[in-house]
Amino acid sequence: MIVVERATRAVSVLSEPQVETMLPDLHMPGPHGYNLLRFLQKGNLSGPSTFLVSGFFNNDSISSLIDLRVCGIIAKQFEPDRLTGEL
């Protein structure tokens, strides 16, 4: 597991081949998780499987996240078993 606190750091970590799954928070510090996903899509970077975590979702954000190749959405607060099940 590699933990990063900012989307800008995530970009450099995602170039490492051992990263298979990414769990960004939609509202992480600095550029949000949404910006990270848009950056990856604009750069045509394949990136790892992505499950977005957040406590702030609505129908508009969910449809745009699907367009950004999000595999799953995990709403906060969640039990650890839910995360294991999604992965």
N, CA, C and O atoms as a GROMACS GRO file, in nm:
protein
  348
    1MET      N    1   0.084  -0.117   0.000
    1MET     CA    2   0.000   0.000   0.000
    1MET      C    3   0.089   0.123   0.000
    1MET      O    4   0.187   0.132   0.075
    2ILE      N    5   0.054   0.217  -0.084
    2ILE     CA    6   0.123   0.346  -0.090
    2ILE      C    7   0.020   0.452  -0.059
    2ILE      O    8  -0.084   0.459  -0.126
    3VAL      N    9   0.047   0.535   0.040
    3VAL     CA   10  -0.047   0.640   0.079
    3VAL      C   11   0.011   0.775   0.039
    3VAL      O   12   0.126   0.806   0.071
    4VAL      N   13  -0.069   0.853  -0.032
    4VAL     CA   14  -0.029   0.990  -0.066
    4VAL      C   15  -0.143   1.083  -0.024
    4VAL      O   16  -0.259   1.044  -0.022
    5GLU      N   17  -0.106   1.206   0.010
    5GLU     CA   18  -0.206   1.300   0.059
    5GLU      C   19  -0.251   1.401  -0.045
    5GLU      O   20  -0.348   1.473  -0.023
    6ARG      N   21  -0.183   1.406  -0.156
    6ARG     CA   22  -0.217   1.504  -0.259
    6ARG      C   23  -0.218   1.440  -0.398
    6ARG      O   24  -0.143   1.346  -0.425
    7ALA      N   25  -0.304   1.491  -0.483
    7ALA     CA   26  -0.315   1.440  -0.620
    7ALA      C   27  -0.184   1.458  -0.696
    7ALA      O   28  -0.149   1.374  -0.779
    8THR      N   29  -0.112   1.566  -0.670
    8THR     CA   30   0.013   1.590  -0.741
    8THR      C   31   0.115   1.481  -0.710
    8THR      O   32   0.191   1.441  -0.799
    9ARG      N   33   0.118   1.432  -0.589
    9ARG     CA   34   0.208   1.321  -0.552
    9ARG      C   35   0.159   1.190  -0.612
    9ARG      O   36   0.239   1.104  -0.650
   10ALA      N   37   0.029   1.175  -0.622
   10ALA     CA   38  -0.027   1.052  -0.679
   10ALA      C   39   0.017   1.033  -0.824
   10ALA      O   40   0.040   0.920  -0.867
   11VAL      N   41   0.030   1.140  -0.898
   11VAL     CA   42   0.071   1.130  -1.039
   11VAL      C   43   0.207   1.063  -1.050
   11VAL      O   44   0.225   0.978  -1.137
   12SER      N   45   0.301   1.099  -0.967
   12SER     CA   46   0.434   1.038  -0.975
   12SER      C   47   0.430   0.893  -0.927
   12SER      O   48   0.501   0.808  -0.982
   13VAL      N   49   0.350   0.864  -0.826
   13VAL     CA   50   0.340   0.727  -0.775
   13VAL      C   51   0.273   0.635  -0.877
   13VAL      O   52   0.308   0.518  -0.887
   14LEU      N   53   0.179   0.688  -0.952
   14LEU     CA   54   0.105   0.606  -1.049
   14LEU      C   55   0.191   0.557  -1.164
   14LEU      O   56   0.150   0.468  -1.239
   15SER      N   57   0.308   0.613  -1.180
   15SER     CA   58   0.398   0.566  -1.284
   15SER      C   59   0.469   0.436  -1.244
   15SER      O   60   0.534   0.372  -1.327
   16GLU      N   61   0.458   0.399  -1.117
   16GLU     CA   62   0.519   0.276  -1.069
   16GLU      C   63   0.431   0.157  -1.107
   16GLU      O   64   0.310   0.159  -1.083
   17PRO      N   65   0.491   0.053  -1.166
   17PRO     CA   66   0.410  -0.058  -1.219
   17PRO      C   67   0.336  -0.140  -1.115
   17PRO      O   68   0.240  -0.209  -1.150
   18GLN      N   69   0.377  -0.136  -0.989
   18GLN     CA   70   0.311  -0.219  -0.889
   18GLN      C   71   0.178  -0.163  -0.842
   18GLN      O   72   0.107  -0.230  -0.766
   19VAL      N   73   0.140  -0.043  -0.883
   19VAL     CA   74   0.013   0.016  -0.842
   19VAL      C   75  -0.098  -0.045  -0.928
   19VAL      O   76  -0.106  -0.021  -1.048
   20GLU      N   77  -0.185  -0.124  -0.862
   20GLU     CA   78  -0.292  -0.192  -0.934
   20GLU      C   79  -0.428  -0.127  -0.911
   20GLU      O   80  -0.516  -0.135  -0.996
   21THR      N   81  -0.445  -0.063  -0.796
   21THR     CA   82  -0.574  -0.004  -0.759
   21THR      C   83  -0.550   0.129  -0.691
   21THR      O   84  -0.456   0.146  -0.614
   22MET      N   85  -0.637   0.224  -0.721
   22MET     CA   86  -0.626   0.358  -0.664
   22MET      C   87  -0.757   0.390  -0.593
   22MET      O   88  -0.865   0.362  -0.645
   23LEU      N   89  -0.747   0.450  -0.474
   23LEU     CA   90  -0.864   0.489  -0.394
   23LEU      C   91  -0.857   0.639  -0.361
   23LEU      O   92  -0.838   0.674  -0.245
   24PRO      N   93  -0.871   0.725  -0.459
   24PRO     CA   94  -0.864   0.868  -0.427
   24PRO      C   95  -0.993   0.917  -0.362
   24PRO      O   96  -1.101   0.864  -0.387
   25ASP      N   97  -0.978   1.018  -0.278
   25ASP     CA   98  -1.094   1.085  -0.220
   25ASP      C   99  -1.134   1.196  -0.316
   25ASP      O  100  -1.049   1.265  -0.371
   26LEU      N  101  -1.262   1.211  -0.337
   26LEU     CA  102  -1.310   1.315  -0.429
   26LEU      C  103  -1.264   1.453  -0.386
   26LEU      O  104  -1.235   1.538  -0.471
   27HIS      N  105  -1.257   1.477  -0.255
   27HIS     CA  106  -1.218   1.609  -0.204
   27HIS      C  107  -1.088   1.604  -0.125
   27HIS      O  108  -1.083   1.651  -0.012
   28MET      N  109  -0.983   1.546  -0.184
   28MET     CA  110  -0.852   1.542  -0.119
   28MET      C  111  -0.790   1.682  -0.120
   28MET      O  112  -0.831   1.767  -0.198
   29PRO      N  113  -0.691   1.707  -0.033
   29PRO     CA  114  -0.626   1.839  -0.030
   29PRO      C  115  -0.560   1.872  -0.164
   29PRO      O  116  -0.515   1.782  -0.236
   30GLY      N  117  -0.556   2.000  -0.197
   30GLY     CA  118  -0.496   2.042  -0.324
   30GLY      C  119  -0.591   2.008  -0.437
   30GLY      O  120  -0.713   2.014  -0.420
   31PRO      N  121  -0.536   1.973  -0.555
   31PRO     CA  122  -0.624   1.933  -0.665
   31PRO      C  123  -0.707   1.812  -0.621
   31PRO      O  124  -0.653   1.713  -0.571
   32HIS      N  125  -0.836   1.819  -0.641
   32HIS     CA  126  -0.926   1.713  -0.596
   32HIS      C  127  -0.906   1.585  -0.676
   32HIS      O  128  -0.844   1.584  -0.782
   33GLY      N  129  -0.961   1.476  -0.623
   33GLY     CA  130  -0.955   1.347  -0.691
   33GLY      C  131  -1.014   1.354  -0.831
   33GLY      O  132  -0.967   1.287  -0.922
   34TYR      N  133  -1.118   1.435  -0.847
   34TYR     CA  134  -1.180   1.453  -0.979
   34TYR      C  135  -1.077   1.509  -1.077
   34TYR      O  136  -1.071   1.466  -1.192
   35ASN      N  137  -0.996   1.607  -1.032
   35ASN     CA  138  -0.893   1.664  -1.118
   35ASN      C  139  -0.786   1.561  -1.154
   35ASN      O  140  -0.735   1.560  -1.266
   36LEU      N  141  -0.754   1.475  -1.060
   36LEU     CA  142  -0.658   1.368  -1.086
   36LEU      C  143  -0.710   1.276  -1.196
   36LEU      O  144  -0.635   1.240  -1.287
   37LEU      N  145  -0.835   1.238  -1.188
   37LEU     CA  146  -0.894   1.150  -1.289
   37LEU      C  147  -0.899   1.218  -1.426
   37LEU      O  148  -0.871   1.155  -1.528
   38ARG      N  149  -0.934   1.346  -1.428
   38ARG     CA  150  -0.936   1.420  -1.555
   38ARG      C  151  -0.796   1.430  -1.614
   38ARG      O  152  -0.779   1.419  -1.736
   39PHE      N  153  -0.694   1.452  -1.530
   39PHE     CA  154  -0.556   1.458  -1.576
   39PHE      C  155  -0.516   1.326  -1.642
   39PHE      O  156  -0.456   1.326  -1.749
   40LEU      N  157  -0.548   1.216  -1.577
   40LEU     CA  158  -0.514   1.085  -1.632
   40LEU      C  159  -0.584   1.061  -1.765
   40LEU      O  160  -0.524   1.008  -1.858
   41GLN      N  161  -0.710   1.101  -1.774
   41GLN     CA  162  -0.784   1.080  -1.898
   41GLN      C  163  -0.730   1.170  -2.009
   41GLN      O  164  -0.714   1.124  -2.122
   42LYS      N  165  -0.702   1.297  -1.979
   42LYS     CA  166  -0.648   1.389  -2.080
   42LYS      C  167  -0.515   1.342  -2.134
   42LYS      O  168  -0.486   1.354  -2.253
   43GLY      N  169  -0.432   1.287  -2.044
   43GLY     CA  170  -0.301   1.238  -2.086
   43GLY      C  171  -0.307   1.100  -2.148
   43GLY      O  172  -0.204   1.044  -2.185
   44ASN      N  173  -0.428   1.047  -2.161
   44ASN     CA  174  -0.448   0.913  -2.216
   44ASN      C  175  -0.368   0.810  -2.139
   44ASN      O  176  -0.319   0.712  -2.196
   45LEU      N  177  -0.355   0.831  -2.010
   45LEU     CA  178  -0.282   0.739  -1.924
   45LEU      C  179  -0.378   0.631  -1.876
   45LEU      O  180  -0.488   0.662  -1.830
   46SER      N  181  -0.337   0.507  -1.884
   46SER     CA  182  -0.428   0.399  -1.850
   46SER      C  183  -0.458   0.395  -1.701
   46SER      O  184  -0.573   0.370  -1.663
   47GLY      N  185  -0.362   0.420  -1.616
   47GLY     CA  186  -0.384   0.423  -1.472
   47GLY      C  187  -0.440   0.293  -1.418
   47GLY      O  188  -0.487   0.209  -1.494
   48PRO      N  189  -0.436   0.277  -1.288
   48PRO     CA  190  -0.488   0.155  -1.225
   48PRO      C  191  -0.641   0.159  -1.214
   48PRO      O  192  -0.703   0.262  -1.240
   49SER      N  193  -0.699   0.048  -1.174
   49SER     CA  194  -0.843   0.045  -1.144
   49SER      C  195  -0.869   0.148  -1.035
   49SER      O  196  -0.793   0.158  -0.939
   50THR      N  197  -0.977   0.223  -1.049
   50THR     CA  198  -1.004   0.332  -0.957
   50THR      C  199  -1.139   0.317  -0.890
   50THR      O  200  -1.241   0.301  -0.956
   51PHE      N  201  -1.137   0.322  -0.757
   51PHE     CA  202  -1.257   0.324  -0.676
   51PHE      C  203  -1.254   0.455  -0.600
   51PHE      O  204  -1.166   0.477  -0.518
   52LEU      N  205  -1.349   0.542  -0.627
   52LEU     CA  206  -1.349   0.674  -0.566
   52LEU      C  207  -1.420   0.668  -0.431
   52LEU      O  208  -1.522   0.602  -0.415
   53VAL      N  209  -1.364   0.739  -0.333
   53VAL     CA  210  -1.419   0.745  -0.198
   53VAL      C  211  -1.461   0.889  -0.170
   53VAL      O  212  -1.385   0.982  -0.197
   54SER      N  213  -1.581   0.907  -0.116
   54SER     CA  214  -1.624   1.041  -0.078
   54SER      C  215  -1.754   1.038   0.000
   54SER      O  216  -1.827   0.939  -0.002
   55GLY      N  217  -1.780   1.146   0.067
   55GLY     CA  218  -1.907   1.164   0.136
   55GLY      C  219  -1.997   1.260   0.061
   55GLY      O  220  -2.106   1.293   0.109
   56PHE      N  221  -1.954   1.306  -0.056
   56PHE     CA  222  -2.027   1.407  -0.133
   56PHE      C  223  -2.052   1.359  -0.275
   56PHE      O  224  -1.968   1.378  -0.363
   57PHE      N  225  -2.166   1.299  -0.298
   57PHE     CA  226  -2.203   1.253  -0.431
   57PHE      C  227  -2.341   1.303  -0.467
   57PHE      O  228  -2.426   1.321  -0.381
   58ASN      N  229  -2.361   1.326  -0.595
   58ASN     CA  230  -2.495   1.352  -0.648
   58ASN      C  231  -2.503   1.288  -0.786
   58ASN      O  232  -2.402   1.238  -0.836
   59ASN      N  233  -2.618   1.287  -0.847
   59ASN     CA  234  -2.635   1.218  -0.975
   59ASN      C  235  -2.544   1.272  -1.084
   59ASN      O  236  -2.492   1.196  -1.165
   60ASP      N  237  -2.523   1.404  -1.086
   60ASP     CA  238  -2.435   1.463  -1.188
   60ASP      C  239  -2.291   1.418  -1.171
   60ASP      O  240  -2.224   1.383  -1.268
   61SER      N  241  -2.244   1.419  -1.047
   61SER     CA  242  -2.104   1.379  -1.024
   61SER      C  243  -2.084   1.231  -1.054
   61SER      O  244  -1.979   1.193  -1.105
   62ILE      N  245  -2.182   1.148  -1.025
   62ILE     CA  246  -2.168   1.005  -1.049
   62ILE      C  247  -2.157   0.977  -1.199
   62ILE      O  248  -2.073   0.898  -1.240
   63SER      N  249  -2.240   1.039  -1.280
   63SER     CA  250  -2.232   1.014  -1.425
   63SER      C  251  -2.101   1.063  -1.484
   63SER      O  252  -2.045   0.998  -1.572
   64SER      N  253  -2.050   1.177  -1.437
   64SER     CA  254  -1.922   1.225  -1.489
   64SER      C  255  -1.806   1.137  -1.442
   64SER      O  256  -1.707   1.123  -1.514
   65LEU      N  257  -1.817   1.078  -1.324
   65LEU     CA  258  -1.712   0.989  -1.274
   65LEU      C  259  -1.708   0.859  -1.355
   65LEU      O  260  -1.600   0.804  -1.379
   66ILE      N  261  -1.822   0.811  -1.395
   66ILE     CA  262  -1.825   0.691  -1.480
   66ILE      C  263  -1.755   0.720  -1.612
   66ILE      O  264  -1.683   0.635  -1.664
   67ASP      N  265  -1.775   0.840  -1.667
   67ASP     CA  266  -1.707   0.880  -1.791
   67ASP      C  267  -1.555   0.884  -1.772
   67ASP      O  268  -1.480   0.870  -1.868
   68LEU      N  269  -1.510   0.904  -1.647
   68LEU     CA  270  -1.366   0.910  -1.617
   68LEU      C  271  -1.310   0.772  -1.577
   68LEU      O  272  -1.204   0.764  -1.516
   69ARG      N  273  -1.382   0.668  -1.611
   69ARG     CA  274  -1.337   0.528  -1.592
   69ARG      C  275  -1.326   0.485  -1.446
   69ARG      O  276  -1.241   0.403  -1.411
   70VAL      N  277  -1.412   0.539  -1.361
   70VAL     CA  278  -1.415   0.495  -1.222
   70VAL      C  279  -1.485   0.360  -1.217
   70VAL      O  280  -1.595   0.344  -1.269
   71CYS      N  281  -1.421   0.262  -1.154
   71CYS     CA  282  -1.476   0.126  -1.144
   71CYS      C  283  -1.583   0.115  -1.037
   71CYS      O  284  -1.675   0.034  -1.049
   72GLY      N  285  -1.572   0.196  -0.933
   72GLY     CA  286  -1.668   0.190  -0.824
   72GLY      C  287  -1.663   0.315  -0.741
   72GLY      O  288  -1.566   0.390  -0.743
   73ILE      N  289  -1.771   0.338  -0.668
   73ILE     CA  290  -1.782   0.455  -0.582
   73ILE      C  291  -1.817   0.405  -0.442
   73ILE      O  292  -1.915   0.333  -0.423
   74ILE      N  293  -1.737   0.445  -0.346
   74ILE     CA  294  -1.757   0.402  -0.208
   74ILE      C  295  -1.788   0.526  -0.125
   74ILE      O  296  -1.704   0.614  -0.106
   75ALA      N  297  -1.911   0.532  -0.074
   75ALA     CA  298  -1.954   0.647   0.005
   75ALA      C  299  -1.902   0.635   0.148
   75ALA      O  300  -1.907   0.527   0.208
   76LYS      N  301  -1.852   0.747   0.200
   76LYS     CA  302  -1.810   0.750   0.341
   76LYS      C  303  -1.933   0.756   0.427
   76LYS      O  304  -2.036   0.805   0.380
   77GLN      N  305  -1.930   0.716   0.533
   77GLN     CA  306  -1.855   0.629   0.618
   77GLN      C  307  -1.884   0.485   0.576
   77GLN      O  308  -1.999   0.450   0.548
   78PHE      N  309  -1.782   0.404   0.570
   78PHE     CA  310  -1.800   0.266   0.529
   78PHE      C  311  -1.725   0.174   0.623
   78PHE      O  312  -1.627   0.213   0.687
   79GLU      N  313  -1.771   0.053   0.629
   79GLU     CA  314  -1.706  -0.051   0.708
   79GLU      C  315  -1.592  -0.111   0.626
   79GLU      O  316  -1.603  -0.120   0.504
   80PRO      N  317  -1.484  -0.153   0.689
   80PRO     CA  318  -1.371  -0.213   0.617
   80PRO      C  319  -1.414  -0.332   0.529
   80PRO      O  320  -1.355  -0.353   0.423
   81ASP      N  321  -1.514  -0.408   0.571
   81ASP     CA  322  -1.559  -0.522   0.491
   81ASP      C  323  -1.615  -0.475   0.357
   81ASP      O  324  -1.600  -0.544   0.256
   82ARG      N  325  -1.677  -0.361   0.354
   82ARG     CA  326  -1.731  -0.306   0.229
   82ARG      C  327  -1.618  -0.277   0.131
   82ARG      O  328  -1.629  -0.307   0.012
   83LEU      N  329  -1.511  -0.218   0.181
   83LEU     CA  330  -1.396  -0.187   0.097
   83LEU      C  331  -1.336  -0.317   0.042
   83LEU      O  332  -1.305  -0.326  -0.077
   84THR      N  333  -1.321  -0.415   0.125
   84THR     CA  334  -1.267  -0.545   0.081
   84THR      C  335  -1.357  -0.606  -0.026
   84THR      O  336  -1.308  -0.659  -0.126
   85GLY      N  337  -1.488  -0.599  -0.006
   85GLY     CA  338  -1.582  -0.652  -0.103
   85GLY      C  339  -1.575  -0.582  -0.236
   85GLY      O  340  -1.581  -0.647  -0.341
   86GLU      N  341  -1.563  -0.450  -0.235
   86GLU     CA  342  -1.554  -0.373  -0.360
   86GLU      C  343  -1.427  -0.408  -0.438
   86GLU      O  344  -1.430  -0.425  -0.560
   87LEU      N  345  -1.316  -0.419  -0.365
   87LEU     CA  346  -1.191  -0.450  -0.432
   87LEU      C  347  -1.191  -0.590  -0.486
   87LEU      O  348  -1.092  -0.634  -0.545
   0.00000   0.00000   0.00000
